[in-house]
Amino acid sequence: MQAFNNVIGFTLVVASALATLPAQEAQASGTQPQNQEGVISQSEGDRASRLTLRLKDRDLRDVVQSIRRKTNANIIMAPGIEEAVTIDLHDVYWRQALSLVVEQAGCIVTEGAAGVLKIEKPPRVYFAFENTDIQKVIDTIAKISGANIVVAPEVKGTITVRLKNIPWRDALDATVKTLGFVVVEEDRGILRVVPAANIEQDLEFKTIPLRFIRPSSVFMPIITSEYVKDLRNTQPTQQGQINFSLLDTLQRMITQDVGTLEYIQETNMIMVKDTKPVVETIARTIAMMDVEPSQVQLDVRFVTTSNDDLLDVGISPGGNGWSASLGLGQIPTRLPFDLGAGGWDDSFIASETGTGPFVDGANTQNLPAATTIPSVVFGALNFQEVTATLRLLARDSRSEILQAPQITTLDNSTATIFVGEAVRYAQARVEQGQAGGLLLALEEGDESPVNIGFQLLATPHIVPGSDKVILEVIPQRTSLSGTGTSAIAPAGFDIFEVGGGSSAGAGQIALPRVASSTLSTTVLLRSGETAVLGGLKSKTESETTTKLPLLGDIPLLGYLFKNKTQQTTMSTLLVFITPQIIRSAEDMTDSMQRVLEERMRDHRSNLAQTREAIFGN
């Protein structure tokens, strides 16, 4: 029992030590503490990173470079920008943090093709117009900014404008929108100011390939358990129908009765035709969503330990009780004779010295050659059927079953792994024969086969901008627990009687007895942190007394005729899980290296145990 408690204590200590690894690794890798100046991110290389910025008179280019390195975003800066920033932000989405930083430096962020961000410092306007022709206002903005602006003849009207320290593009958009016009950006940065109705006559066609986003798979991981219910829509799709939620979202962005949007499944490509602003909006939406997803590696350890303490004290008469019998020709004995005492029984056997017929012992080498020893046995007692064993037994046995599956899956994707085997079994069915009697028929069971082994179903959700994972996990372990030991009922099966009486339909059938352990939960863990999902501790105590009737009830003397067995069984079930976020090829390489090192440690441990078993300590 003490050894068992030590094992459990050691396991929990190891789990606690593993839980502290992320903090130790952060210190070892030089991660800056929260109170130190700089750009800090909890999720390096994640496009959904959240940043903590503590900056004082830092060069804008250095800050942008740090943000680019933390987020893996494509950011370029226009030449000639030399500004310093001072800002203090805590846990802000990186895109918003970038906008606040460049805005403080008097710059703006514009998004170009393929999601590339460009930091510029555009000219700013300071003017006031009252009841002025809109074309004159547009011309003034064009002269200040140096932009190429084309104004349609239909653009007419007067406007009153007072602007101060505003980027010229914002001033242009606000001015034309006031009178119901729009600005359309063409290639080479040319801007066209036209009525909104003209846009629908000038449609644009664009092909947008998708890199990482795809329709939902036709395969669905499942786990069969009476404690788990799948609430997903399991209705089969019609022929040609695609289960693609992004496509439904983009369809609602298309201009009604004007634009079209189609998805080519073979090439995973979207083809859209609509007004230029709508096409640009759809392209930006796809660029924001079609990013490389992170992966999560799950390391699950399913530990089952069992400890048996057995104390067996007393004299055991065996399973059939005390028994004794008397027979001839089995164990020769002198009883009831007293050979060599001069009685009548001495005259039957010759002695060694020749003075009498009695043989004084087993040494017969001095007898005359003509002396004959009869092979007659006059009595025999049989003690072979008597079993009386004094049992003083204390046994302490411990067993441990460790199952450690590992699985890697994409963020927000469900995955499952099953390691085991399928066991088939039969069931009995009684039928009425042609002669009116009952016949016993065998067929495969309704729930056959039974899957025996370990299954894990998990769905990870990485919290955007952090190293935390919301994990929906269902581990399940099944095993055969029957007590069969015969050819009819192998290990894990039990024998059941079918039919009845002495009829022809009576018989026996072996059916499996299944023991199952299932856990379903949702947890929040940091990457590399180990948690104990569940623990079940059960204790079973039994006491058995075997004794002879009447004799076993005699005070004190009765202990010679009875046996007492006390058995205590302690079982413990522990489930450990460790998620590891993988955001890059380097993370995948590090993960593979950790797995290989763990396998090598296990291999060396097995070699050490084998060497100790052969050669000793």
C-alpha positions as CSV (number, residue, x, y, z in Angstrom):
1,M,0.0,0.0,0.0
2,Q,2.8,2.4,0.8
3,A,4.5,1.7,-2.5
4,F,1.2,2.4,-4.3
5,N,0.8,5.8,-2.5
6,N,4.4,6.7,-3.4
7,V,3.6,6.0,-7.1
8,I,0.6,8.2,-7.1
9,G,2.4,11.0,-5.2
10,F,5.3,10.8,-7.7
11,T,2.8,11.0,-10.7
12,L,1.2,14.1,-9.3
13,V,4.6,15.7,-8.6
14,V,5.6,15.0,-12.2
15,A,2.4,16.5,-13.5
16,S,3.0,19.6,-11.4
17,A,6.5,19.9,-12.7
18,L,5.3,19.6,-16.3
19,A,2.8,22.4,-15.6
20,T,5.6,24.8,-14.7
21,L,7.6,24.1,-17.8
22,P,6.1,26.9,-20.0
23,A,7.1,29.5,-17.4
24,Q,10.6,28.1,-17.1
25,E,11.0,27.9,-20.9
26,A,9.8,31.5,-21.2
27,Q,12.5,32.6,-18.8
28,A,15.1,30.5,-20.5
29,S,14.2,32.0,-23.9
30,G,14.5,35.5,-22.7
31,T,10.9,36.5,-22.9
32,Q,10.5,40.0,-21.5
33,P,8.6,40.4,-18.3
34,Q,5.5,42.6,-18.3
35,N,7.1,45.6,-16.7
36,Q,10.0,45.8,-19.2
37,E,9.9,48.2,-22.1
38,G,9.3,46.8,-25.6
39,V,6.8,44.9,-27.8
40,I,5.6,41.8,-26.0
41,S,3.4,39.0,-27.4
42,Q,2.2,35.8,-25.8
43,S,1.9,34.0,-29.2
44,E,4.9,34.5,-31.4
45,G,4.2,34.2,-35.1
46,D,0.4,34.2,-34.8
47,R,-1.6,36.4,-37.1
48,A,-4.1,36.8,-34.4
49,S,-1.5,38.0,-31.8
50,R,-2.3,40.5,-29.1
51,L,0.4,42.8,-28.1
52,T,1.5,44.7,-25.1
53,L,3.5,47.8,-26.0
54,R,5.5,49.9,-23.5
55,L,7.4,52.4,-25.7
56,K,9.1,55.7,-24.9
57,D,10.7,57.7,-27.7
58,R,11.3,54.6,-29.8
59,D,11.9,54.9,-33.5
60,L,8.8,54.0,-35.5
61,R,10.8,51.8,-37.9
62,D,12.1,49.7,-35.0
63,V,8.6,49.4,-33.5
64,V,7.2,48.3,-36.9
65,Q,9.9,45.8,-37.4
66,S,9.2,44.3,-33.9
67,I,5.5,44.0,-34.8
68,R,6.3,42.4,-38.1
69,R,8.5,39.8,-36.3
70,K,5.9,39.1,-33.7
71,T,3.0,38.6,-36.1
72,N,4.6,37.4,-39.4
73,A,2.6,40.1,-41.1
74,N,3.7,41.7,-44.4
75,I,4.4,45.4,-43.5
76,I,6.3,47.9,-45.6
77,M,7.1,51.5,-44.9
78,A,7.3,54.4,-47.3
79,P,10.8,56.0,-47.5
80,G,11.5,59.2,-45.6
81,I,9.5,58.4,-42.5
82,E,11.6,59.3,-39.4
83,E,9.4,59.5,-36.4
84,A,9.6,58.6,-32.7
85,V,6.6,57.2,-30.7
86,T,5.7,57.0,-27.0
87,I,2.8,54.7,-26.2
88,D,1.6,52.3,-23.5
89,L,-0.9,49.6,-24.5
90,H,-1.8,46.3,-22.8
91,D,-3.2,43.2,-24.6
92,V,-4.4,44.9,-27.8
93,Y,-5.0,43.1,-31.1
94,W,-1.9,43.7,-33.2
95,R,-3.7,45.3,-36.2
96,Q,-5.3,47.9,-33.9
97,A,-2.0,48.4,-32.0
98,L,-0.2,49.1,-35.3
99,S,-2.8,51.7,-36.3
100,L,-2.5,53.5,-33.0
101,V,1.2,53.5,-33.2
102,V,1.5,54.9,-36.7
103,E,-1.3,57.4,-36.1
104,Q,0.6,58.8,-33.1
105,A,3.5,59.4,-35.6
106,G,1.2,61.2,-38.0
107,C,1.1,58.3,-40.5
108,I,-1.6,55.9,-41.8
109,V,-1.9,52.2,-42.7
110,T,-3.2,51.3,-46.1
111,E,-3.9,47.7,-47.3
112,G,-2.8,46.7,-50.7
113,A,-2.9,43.6,-52.8
114,A,-2.4,40.2,-51.1
115,G,-3.0,41.8,-47.7
116,V,0.3,43.8,-47.7
117,L,0.2,46.7,-45.3
118,K,1.9,49.9,-46.2
119,I,2.7,52.7,-43.8
120,E,2.7,56.1,-45.4
121,K,2.8,59.7,-44.2
122,P,0.4,61.5,-46.6
123,P,0.0,65.2,-46.9
124,R,-2.7,66.7,-44.7
125,V,-5.2,69.4,-45.7
126,Y,-6.1,72.6,-43.9
127,F,-8.8,74.5,-45.7
128,A,-12.3,75.9,-45.5
129,F,-14.9,76.3,-48.3
130,E,-18.4,77.7,-48.1
131,N,-20.9,77.0,-50.9
132,T,-18.1,76.1,-53.3
133,D,-18.4,73.9,-56.4
134,I,-17.4,70.3,-55.5
135,Q,-15.1,70.1,-58.5
136,K,-13.0,73.1,-57.2
137,V,-12.7,71.3,-53.8
138,I,-11.6,68.1,-55.5
139,D,-9.1,70.1,-57.6
140,T,-7.6,71.7,-54.4
141,I,-7.2,68.3,-52.8
142,A,-5.5,67.0,-55.9
143,K,-3.0,69.9,-55.9
144,I,-2.2,69.4,-52.2
145,S,-1.7,65.6,-52.4
146,G,-0.3,65.4,-55.9
147,A,-2.7,62.5,-56.6
148,N,-4.1,61.6,-60.1
149,I,-7.9,62.3,-59.9
150,V,-10.4,62.0,-62.7
151,V,-13.8,63.6,-62.2
152,A,-16.8,62.5,-64.2
153,P,-19.0,65.2,-65.9
154,E,-22.0,64.1,-63.8
155,V,-20.2,65.2,-60.6
156,K,-21.8,68.6,-59.9
157,G,-23.0,70.5,-56.9
158,T,-21.9,72.9,-54.1
159,I,-20.5,72.0,-50.7
160,T,-19.3,73.7,-47.5
161,V,-16.1,72.1,-46.1
162,R,-13.9,73.0,-43.1
163,L,-11.1,70.5,-42.5
164,K,-8.0,70.8,-40.3
165,N,-5.1,68.4,-40.2
166,I,-6.8,65.6,-42.1
167,P,-5.1,63.1,-44.5
168,W,-6.0,64.1,-48.0
169,R,-7.6,60.7,-48.9
170,D,-10.0,60.9,-46.0
171,A,-10.9,64.5,-47.0
172,L,-11.6,63.4,-50.5
173,D,-13.8,60.5,-49.5
174,A,-15.8,62.6,-47.1
175,T,-16.3,65.4,-49.7
176,V,-17.7,63.2,-52.5
177,K,-19.8,61.1,-50.2
178,T,-21.6,64.2,-49.0
179,L,-23.2,64.7,-52.4
180,G,-23.7,61.0,-53.2
181,F,-20.6,60.3,-55.3
182,V,-18.0,57.6,-54.9
183,V,-14.3,57.3,-55.4
184,V,-13.1,54.3,-57.5
185,E,-9.4,53.4,-57.4
186,E,-8.0,52.1,-60.6
187,D,-4.6,50.6,-61.5
188,R,-1.5,52.8,-61.0
189,G,-3.2,54.7,-58.2
190,I,-5.6,56.6,-60.5
191,L,-8.8,57.8,-58.6
192,R,-12.1,58.3,-60.4
193,V,-14.9,60.3,-58.9
194,V,-18.2,59.1,-60.4
195,P,-21.9,58.8,-59.5
196,A,-22.8,55.7,-57.6
197,A,-25.1,54.6,-60.4
198,N,-22.2,54.4,-62.8
199,I,-20.5,51.8,-60.8
200,E,-23.0,49.2,-61.6
201,Q,-22.3,49.7,-65.3
202,D,-18.6,49.2,-64.7
203,L,-18.4,45.7,-63.2
204,E,-15.1,44.0,-62.4
205,F,-14.3,40.3,-62.6
206,K,-11.7,38.8,-60.3
207,T,-10.4,35.3,-59.5
208,I,-9.4,34.7,-55.9
209,P,-7.6,31.4,-55.1
210,L,-8.0,30.0,-51.6
211,R,-5.0,28.6,-49.8
212,F,-6.0,27.1,-46.5
213,I,-9.8,27.4,-46.3
214,R,-11.7,24.5,-47.8
215,P,-15.3,23.1,-47.5
216,S,-16.1,20.9,-44.6
217,S,-15.0,17.3,-45.0
218,V,-17.5,14.6,-45.7
219,F,-15.9,12.6,-42.9
220,M,-17.0,13.2,-39.3
221,P,-15.1,11.8,-36.3
222,I,-17.4,10.1,-33.8
223,I,-17.1,8.3,-30.5
224,T,-19.8,5.8,-29.4
225,S,-20.8,6.2,-25.8
226,E,-24.1,6.4,-23.9
227,Y,-22.6,9.5,-22.1
228,V,-21.9,11.4,-25.3
229,K,-24.4,12.8,-27.8
230,D,-23.4,14.3,-31.1
231,L,-25.5,17.5,-31.7
232,R,-24.1,18.3,-35.1
233,N,-26.3,18.2,-38.2
234,T,-25.9,14.8,-39.6
235,Q,-28.3,15.3,-42.6
236,P,-26.6,14.1,-45.8
237,T,-25.9,16.8,-48.4
238,Q,-27.6,16.6,-51.8
239,Q,-25.7,15.8,-55.0
240,G,-23.6,18.8,-55.9
241,Q,-24.2,20.6,-52.6
242,I,-21.2,21.9,-50.7
243,N,-21.1,22.5,-47.0
244,F,-19.0,25.7,-47.1
245,S,-20.0,28.5,-44.6
246,L,-17.5,31.0,-46.1
247,L,-19.3,30.8,-49.4
248,D,-22.6,31.6,-47.8
249,T,-21.1,34.7,-46.1
250,L,-19.7,36.0,-49.4
251,Q,-22.9,35.4,-51.3
252,R,-24.6,37.9,-48.9
253,M,-22.0,40.5,-49.8
254,I,-22.8,40.4,-53.5
255,T,-24.8,43.3,-55.0
256,Q,-28.3,41.9,-55.6
257,D,-29.3,41.4,-59.2
258,V,-25.9,42.7,-60.3
259,G,-23.0,40.7,-59.1
260,T,-22.3,36.9,-59.2
261,L,-20.0,34.7,-57.1
262,E,-19.1,31.1,-57.9
263,Y,-16.9,28.5,-56.2
264,I,-14.7,26.0,-58.2
265,Q,-14.3,23.0,-55.9
266,E,-11.7,21.3,-58.1
267,T,-9.2,24.2,-57.9
268,N,-10.5,25.6,-54.6
269,M,-11.0,29.0,-56.2
270,I,-13.7,31.8,-56.0
271,M,-14.7,33.7,-59.1
272,V,-16.5,37.0,-58.4
273,K,-18.0,39.7,-60.7
274,D,-19.4,42.8,-59.1
275,T,-18.6,46.5,-58.7
276,K,-15.0,47.3,-57.8
277,P,-15.8,48.3,-54.2
278,V,-17.6,45.1,-53.6
279,V,-14.9,43.0,-55.2
280,E,-12.3,44.7,-53.1
281,T,-14.3,44.1,-50.0
282,I,-14.7,40.4,-50.8
283,A,-10.9,40.1,-51.5
284,R,-10.1,41.8,-48.2
285,T,-12.5,39.5,-46.3
286,I,-10.9,36.4,-47.9
287,A,-7.4,37.6,-47.2
288,M,-8.3,38.2,-43.5
289,M,-9.8,34.7,-43.1
290,D,-7.6,32.6,-45.5
291,V,-4.5,32.5,-43.2
292,E,-2.3,29.6,-42.3
293,P,-4.0,27.8,-39.3
294,S,-2.1,26.7,-36.3
295,Q,-1.9,23.1,-35.2
296,V,-2.3,21.6,-31.7
297,Q,-0.5,18.4,-30.6
298,L,-2.2,16.5,-27.9
299,D,-0.4,14.2,-25.5
300,V,-2.8,12.1,-23.4
301,R,-1.8,9.7,-20.7
302,F,-4.4,7.3,-19.4
303,V,-3.0,5.7,-16.2
304,T,-4.8,2.9,-14.4
305,T,-3.2,1.5,-11.2
306,S,-4.3,-1.4,-9.0
307,N,-3.0,-2.5,-5.7
308,D,-4.0,-5.7,-3.9
309,D,-3.3,-6.4,-0.2
310,L,-4.0,-10.1,0.8
311,L,-3.8,-11.5,4.3
312,D,-4.5,-15.3,4.6
313,V,-4.2,-16.8,8.1
314,G,-5.4,-20.2,9.4
315,I,-5.6,-23.9,8.5
316,S,-7.3,-24.5,5.2
317,P,-9.2,-27.8,4.7
318,G,-9.3,-27.1,1.0
319,G,-12.2,-26.4,-1.3
320,N,-13.9,-29.8,-0.5
321,G,-13.3,-29.8,3.3
322,W,-11.6,-32.5,5.4
323,S,-11.6,-36.1,4.0
324,A,-9.9,-39.4,5.0
325,S,-10.0,-43.0,3.6
326,L,-8.6,-46.4,4.4
327,G,-7.3,-48.7,1.6
328,L,-4.9,-51.7,1.0
329,G,-1.8,-51.8,-1.1
330,Q,-0.9,-48.2,-1.0
331,I,1.1,-47.2,2.0
332,P,2.6,-50.3,3.9
333,T,2.6,-50.0,7.7
334,R,3.3,-52.2,10.8
335,L,0.1,-51.2,12.4
336,P,-1.6,-53.0,14.1
337,F,1.4,-55.4,14.2
338,D,4.4,-55.1,16.6
339,L,7.1,-56.9,14.6
340,G,10.2,-58.2,16.5
341,A,8.5,-58.3,19.9
342,G,8.1,-62.1,20.0
343,G,4.5,-62.1,19.0
344,W,2.6,-64.3,16.6
345,D,3.2,-61.9,13.8
346,D,7.0,-62.4,13.9
347,S,6.8,-65.9,12.4
348,F,5.7,-64.6,9.0
349,I,8.9,-62.7,8.0
350,A,12.5,-64.1,8.2
351,S,15.2,-62.1,10.2
352,E,18.6,-61.1,8.9
353,T,20.6,-63.3,11.3
354,G,18.7,-66.4,10.4
355,T,17.6,-67.0,13.9
356,G,14.0,-66.2,13.2
357,P,11.7,-65.4,10.4
358,F,11.5,-61.7,11.4
359,V,13.6,-59.2,9.3
360,D,15.3,-56.6,11.6
361,G,15.2,-53.6,9.3
362,A,15.7,-53.0,5.6
363,N,19.3,-54.3,5.3
364,T,19.0,-57.8,3.7
365,Q,22.6,-58.2,2.4
366,N,23.5,-60.7,5.1
367,L,20.6,-63.0,4.4
368,P,21.3,-66.5,3.0
369,A,20.8,-66.7,-0.8
370,A,17.9,-69.1,-0.3
371,T,16.0,-66.7,2.0
372,T,12.8,-65.4,0.5
373,I,11.0,-62.3,1.8
374,P,7.3,-62.5,1.1
375,S,5.7,-59.5,-0.7
376,V,2.7,-59.6,1.4
377,V,1.4,-56.4,2.9
378,F,-0.9,-56.9,5.9
379,G,-2.1,-53.4,6.3
380,A,-2.2,-49.9,4.6
381,L,-3.5,-46.5,5.5
382,N,-4.3,-43.8,2.9
383,F,-3.7,-40.3,4.0
384,Q,-3.5,-38.9,0.4
385,E,-7.1,-37.5,0.6
386,V,-6.4,-35.5,3.8
387,T,-5.5,-31.8,3.2
388,A,-4.7,-29.7,6.1
389,T,-2.5,-26.7,5.3
390,L,-1.4,-24.0,7.7
391,R,-1.5,-20.7,5.7
392,L,0.2,-17.6,6.8
393,L,0.3,-15.5,3.7
394,A,0.6,-11.7,3.1
395,R,0.7,-10.6,-0.5
396,D,1.1,-7.1,-1.8
397,S,0.8,-6.8,-5.6
398,R,0.6,-3.7,-7.8
399,S,-0.2,-3.3,-11.5
400,E,-0.1,-0.2,-13.7
401,I,-1.5,0.2,-17.2
402,L,-0.3,3.2,-19.2
403,Q,-1.8,4.3,-22.5
404,A,-0.3,7.4,-24.1
405,P,-1.8,8.2,-27.5
406,Q,-0.6,11.4,-29.3
407,I,-2.5,13.2,-32.0
408,T,-2.0,16.4,-34.0
409,T,-4.9,18.4,-35.5
410,L,-5.7,21.8,-36.9
411,D,-7.1,24.5,-34.9
412,N,-10.9,24.2,-34.6
413,S,-10.8,20.8,-36.2
414,T,-12.1,17.6,-34.6
415,A,-9.8,14.6,-34.5
416,T,-10.1,11.1,-33.1
417,I,-7.7,8.2,-32.6
418,F,-8.5,4.5,-31.7
419,V,-6.0,1.9,-30.6
420,G,-7.4,-1.5,-29.9
421,E,-9.2,-4.4,-31.6
422,A,-12.7,-5.5,-32.5
423,V,-14.1,-8.6,-30.7
424,R,-17.0,-10.4,-32.3
425,Y,-19.4,-12.6,-30.4
426,A,-22.6,-14.6,-30.9
427,Q,-26.0,-14.5,-29.4
428,A,-28.6,-17.2,-29.0
429,R,-32.0,-17.3,-30.7
430,V,-34.7,-19.9,-30.0
431,E,-36.7,-21.1,-33.1
432,Q,-39.6,-23.5,-33.4
433,G,-38.7,-26.6,-35.5
434,Q,-40.8,-28.3,-38.1
435,A,-41.7,-31.0,-35.7
436,G,-43.0,-28.5,-33.2
437,G,-39.9,-28.6,-30.9
438,L,-37.7,-25.7,-30.0
439,L,-34.3,-25.3,-31.6
440,L,-31.4,-23.2,-30.4
441,A,-29.8,-21.1,-33.1
442,L,-26.7,-18.9,-32.9
443,E,-26.1,-15.7,-34.8
444,E,-23.8,-12.7,-34.5
445,G,-24.8,-10.4,-31.7
446,D,-26.7,-7.2,-32.4
447,E,-23.9,-5.0,-30.9
448,S,-21.1,-7.1,-32.3
449,P,-18.2,-6.4,-32.7
450,V,-17.2,-4.8,-29.4
451,N,-14.3,-2.3,-29.8
452,I,-11.8,-3.0,-27.0
453,G,-9.0,-0.4,-26.5
454,F,-8.5,3.3,-26.1
455,Q,-10.2,6.1,-28.1
456,L,-9.6,9.8,-27.9
457,L,-11.8,12.5,-29.5
458,A,-10.6,16.1,-29.2
459,T,-11.4,19.5,-30.6
460,P,-8.9,22.3,-29.8
461,H,-9.7,26.0,-30.1
462,I,-6.7,28.3,-29.8
463,V,-7.6,31.6,-28.1
464,P,-6.6,34.3,-30.6
465,G,-3.6,36.3,-29.7
466,S,-2.5,34.0,-26.9
467,D,-0.8,30.7,-26.1
468,K,-4.0,29.3,-24.5
469,V,-6.2,26.4,-25.8
470,I,-9.8,25.7,-25.1
471,L,-9.9,22.0,-25.4
472,E,-13.0,19.8,-25.8
473,V,-11.8,16.3,-25.1
474,I,-13.4,12.9,-24.6
475,P,-11.1,10.0,-23.7
476,Q,-12.6,6.5,-23.5
477,R,-11.1,3.2,-22.5
478,T,-12.9,-0.2,-22.8
479,S,-11.7,-3.6,-21.9
480,L,-13.1,-7.1,-21.4
481,S,-13.7,-8.0,-17.7
482,G,-15.3,-11.4,-17.9
483,T,-14.0,-14.3,-15.7
484,G,-14.0,-17.1,-18.4
485,T,-11.0,-19.4,-18.6
486,S,-12.2,-22.2,-20.9
487,A,-12.3,-22.8,-24.6
488,I,-16.0,-22.0,-24.6
489,A,-15.6,-18.7,-22.7
490,P,-12.1,-17.2,-23.2
491,A,-10.7,-14.5,-21.0
492,G,-13.1,-11.6,-20.8
493,F,-16.2,-13.7,-21.5
494,D,-18.8,-15.2,-19.2
495,I,-20.9,-18.3,-19.8
496,F,-24.7,-18.1,-19.7
497,E,-27.2,-20.9,-19.8
498,V,-29.8,-20.7,-22.6
499,G,-32.8,-22.9,-22.9
500,G,-34.0,-24.8,-19.9
501,G,-34.3,-28.3,-18.3
502,S,-33.2,-31.3,-20.3
503,S,-34.8,-30.1,-23.6
504,A,-33.0,-30.3,-26.8
505,G,-32.8,-26.5,-26.9
506,A,-30.7,-26.2,-23.7
507,G,-27.1,-25.1,-24.0
508,Q,-24.4,-22.6,-23.1
509,I,-23.2,-19.4,-24.7
510,A,-20.3,-17.1,-24.0
511,L,-20.9,-13.3,-24.0
512,P,-18.4,-10.6,-23.4
513,R,-18.4,-8.5,-20.3
514,V,-17.2,-4.9,-21.1
515,A,-15.7,-2.5,-18.6
516,S,-15.7,1.1,-19.8
517,S,-14.2,4.4,-18.5
518,T,-15.4,7.6,-20.3
519,L,-14.7,11.3,-19.5
520,S,-16.1,14.3,-21.3
521,T,-14.9,17.8,-20.4
522,T,-13.8,21.2,-21.7
523,V,-10.7,22.7,-20.2
524,L,-8.6,25.9,-20.7
525,L,-4.8,25.2,-20.8
526,R,-1.7,27.0,-21.9
527,S,0.5,25.5,-24.5
528,G,2.8,22.9,-22.9
529,E,0.8,22.9,-19.6
530,T,-0.3,19.5,-18.2
531,A,-3.6,19.1,-16.4
532,V,-5.3,16.1,-14.7
533,L,-8.6,15.8,-16.4
534,G,-10.1,13.3,-13.9
535,G,-9.3,10.9,-11.2
536,L,-11.3,8.0,-9.9
537,K,-10.2,6.2,-6.7
538,S,-12.1,3.1,-5.6
539,K,-11.4,0.8,-2.6
540,T,-12.8,-2.8,-2.2
541,E,-12.5,-4.8,1.0
542,S,-13.5,-8.4,1.4
543,E,-13.2,-11.0,4.2
544,T,-13.8,-14.7,3.8
545,T,-13.9,-17.3,6.7
546,T,-13.7,-21.0,6.0
547,K,-14.2,-23.5,8.9
548,L,-15.3,-27.0,9.8
549,P,-18.8,-27.1,11.3
550,L,-18.8,-27.3,15.2
551,L,-15.0,-27.8,15.4
552,G,-14.3,-24.3,14.0
553,D,-16.5,-22.8,16.7
554,I,-14.6,-24.1,19.7
555,P,-12.8,-21.3,21.6
556,L,-9.0,-21.2,20.9
557,L,-9.0,-24.8,19.6
558,G,-11.3,-23.7,16.8
559,Y,-8.4,-21.8,15.0
560,L,-7.0,-25.2,14.1
561,F,-10.1,-25.9,12.0
562,K,-10.7,-22.6,10.2
563,N,-9.1,-20.2,7.8
564,K,-9.6,-16.4,7.4
565,T,-8.7,-14.4,4.2
566,Q,-8.8,-10.6,4.1
567,Q,-8.3,-8.8,0.8
568,T,-8.1,-5.0,0.0
569,T,-8.1,-3.8,-3.6
570,M,-7.3,-0.1,-4.3
571,S,-7.8,1.1,-7.9
572,T,-7.0,4.6,-9.3
573,L,-7.7,6.1,-12.7
574,L,-5.9,9.2,-13.8
575,V,-6.1,11.1,-17.1
576,F,-3.4,13.6,-18.0
577,I,-3.4,15.8,-21.1
578,T,-0.8,18.3,-22.5
579,P,-1.6,20.5,-25.5
580,Q,1.2,22.0,-27.6
581,I,0.5,24.8,-30.1
582,I,2.4,24.4,-33.4
583,R,2.6,27.6,-35.4
584,S,5.6,27.0,-37.7
585,A,7.9,24.4,-39.1
586,E,10.3,25.1,-36.3
587,D,7.6,24.3,-33.8
588,M,6.9,21.0,-35.6
589,T,10.6,20.1,-35.6
590,D,10.9,20.9,-31.9
591,S,7.8,18.7,-31.2
592,M,9.2,15.8,-33.1
593,Q,12.5,16.2,-31.3
594,R,10.8,16.0,-27.9
595,V,8.9,12.9,-28.9
596,L,12.1,11.2,-30.1
597,E,13.9,12.1,-26.9
598,E,11.0,10.7,-24.8
599,R,11.1,7.4,-26.8
600,M,14.9,7.2,-26.3
601,R,14.4,7.7,-22.5
602,D,11.8,4.9,-22.4
603,H,14.1,2.6,-24.5
604,R,17.0,3.2,-22.1
605,S,14.7,2.6,-19.1
606,N,13.6,-0.7,-20.6
607,L,17.2,-1.7,-21.2
608,A,18.1,-0.8,-17.6
609,Q,15.2,-2.9,-16.2
610,T,16.2,-5.9,-18.4
611,R,19.8,-5.7,-17.4
612,E,18.8,-5.4,-13.7
613,A,16.5,-8.5,-14.0
614,I,19.4,-10.5,-15.6
615,F,22.4,-9.4,-13.6
616,G,20.9,-7.8,-10.5
617,N,21.7,-4.4,-9.1
